[in-house]
C-alpha cells in the first residue's frame, strides 16, 4: 500500500498535513542538521523531545534506550491517544555518517511505499 492510498483513505488528514507542511519540513531540516552517529545521538534526541513538548505532546521523555517518546492525546473524550516515538541515529554511508543524506523540501508522498514488517 502506498502513502497516497493511505492518505486518500483519510480525507481530512492530507489537507491538515498540507497546512503544516512548512513546519514539518523545517523541523526535519533542523533535526537532520544535528550530528547523531550511533551512540552519540543525545543532542538530537533532546532537540526532538523539546519539540514534542513545544507542540503540546504529553509525557515527552527519553526512554531507557535513548529514543524520544511522547503521547499525542486524542481530540475528544474517550478517543484514542497516539504514541509518538523517534529513533534518531544517522545512517552510515561509505563516506561517513550521513554525509550523503539530505532532506528534499519538494518531495511528495506519491513516490513513497508503505511496508509492514521487514522491508
C-alpha positions as CSV (number, residue, x, y, z in Angstrom):
1,X,0.0,0.0,0.0
2,X,1.4,3.4,-0.9
3,X,1.3,6.6,1.2
4,X,-1.1,8.0,-1.4
5,X,-3.5,5.2,-0.8
6,X,-3.3,5.6,3.0
7,X,-3.8,9.3,2.9
8,X,-6.6,9.0,0.3
9,X,-8.5,6.8,2.8
10,X,-8.2,9.6,5.5
11,X,-10.0,12.6,3.8
12,X,-9.0,15.2,6.3
13,X,-5.5,14.1,7.2
14,X,-3.9,15.0,3.9
15,X,-5.4,18.6,4.0
16,X,-4.4,19.0,7.6
17,X,-0.8,17.9,6.9
18,X,-0.6,20.1,3.9
19,X,-1.5,23.1,6.2
20,X,1.5,22.4,8.4
21,X,3.9,21.2,5.6
22,X,6.4,24.0,6.1
23,X,6.6,23.4,9.8
24,X,7.2,19.7,9.2
25,X,9.9,20.3,6.6
26,X,11.6,23.0,8.7
27,X,11.7,20.6,11.7
28,X,13.0,17.8,9.6
29,X,15.8,20.0,8.3
30,X,16.7,21.2,11.8
31,X,16.8,17.7,13.1
32,X,18.9,16.5,10.2
33,X,21.5,19.2,10.8
34,X,22.3,17.9,14.3
35,X,25.0,15.2,14.0
36,X,23.9,11.9,15.5
37,X,26.2,8.9,14.8
38,X,25.1,5.7,16.5
39,X,25.8,6.0,20.2
40,X,26.1,9.8,20.1
41,X,22.6,10.9,19.3
42,X,21.7,12.5,22.7
43,X,21.8,16.1,21.4
44,X,19.4,15.2,18.5
45,X,17.1,13.3,20.8
46,X,17.0,16.2,23.3
47,X,16.1,18.5,20.5
48,X,13.2,16.2,19.4
49,X,12.0,15.8,22.9
50,X,11.9,19.6,23.3
51,X,10.0,19.9,20.1
52,X,7.5,17.3,21.3
53,X,6.9,19.5,24.4
54,X,6.6,22.7,22.4
55,X,3.9,21.2,20.2
56,X,1.9,20.1,23.3
57,X,2.6,16.4,23.3
58,X,2.3,14.8,26.8
59,X,4.9,12.9,28.8
60,X,7.7,13.8,26.4
61,X,10.8,11.9,27.6
62,X,13.9,10.0,26.6
63,X,13.5,6.2,27.1
64,X,15.9,3.7,28.5
65,X,17.4,3.0,25.0
66,X,17.9,6.7,24.3
67,X,14.9,7.3,22.0
68,X,12.4,10.2,22.3
69,X,8.8,9.3,23.1
70,X,5.6,11.3,23.9
71,X,1.8,10.9,23.8
72,X,-0.4,12.8,21.3
73,X,-3.7,12.9,23.2
74,X,-7.0,12.1,21.4
75,X,-9.0,15.2,20.4
76,X,-12.3,14.2,22.1
77,X,-13.2,12.4,25.3
78,X,-12.8,8.7,25.0
79,X,-10.8,8.9,21.8
80,X,-7.5,7.0,21.4
81,X,-4.1,8.5,22.1
82,X,-1.1,8.1,19.8
83,X,2.4,7.2,21.0
84,X,4.9,9.2,19.1
85,X,8.5,7.8,19.1
86,X,11.7,8.9,17.4
87,X,14.8,6.8,16.8
88,X,17.4,9.3,15.7
89,X,20.9,8.0,14.8
90,X,22.3,8.6,11.4
91,X,22.7,6.0,8.7
92,X,26.4,5.4,7.9
93,X,27.4,5.6,4.2
94,X,30.7,4.9,2.5
95,X,32.0,8.4,3.1
96,X,31.0,8.6,6.8
97,X,27.9,9.2,8.9
98,X,25.1,10.7,6.9
99,X,27.3,12.7,4.6
100,X,25.2,11.8,1.6
101,X,21.8,12.4,3.3
102,X,19.6,15.4,2.6
103,X,16.0,16.5,3.1
104,X,14.1,17.3,-0.1
105,X,11.5,20.0,0.5
106,X,9.8,19.2,-2.8
107,X,9.2,15.5,-2.0
108,X,5.7,14.2,-2.5
109,X,4.1,11.2,-0.8
110,X,3.1,9.5,-4.1
111,X,6.6,8.1,-4.5
112,X,6.8,6.5,-1.1
113,X,5.9,3.0,-0.3
114,X,4.4,1.7,3.0
115,X,5.8,-1.6,4.3
116,X,4.7,-3.8,7.2
117,X,7.5,-5.9,8.7
118,X,10.9,-6.2,7.2
119,X,11.5,-4.2,4.0
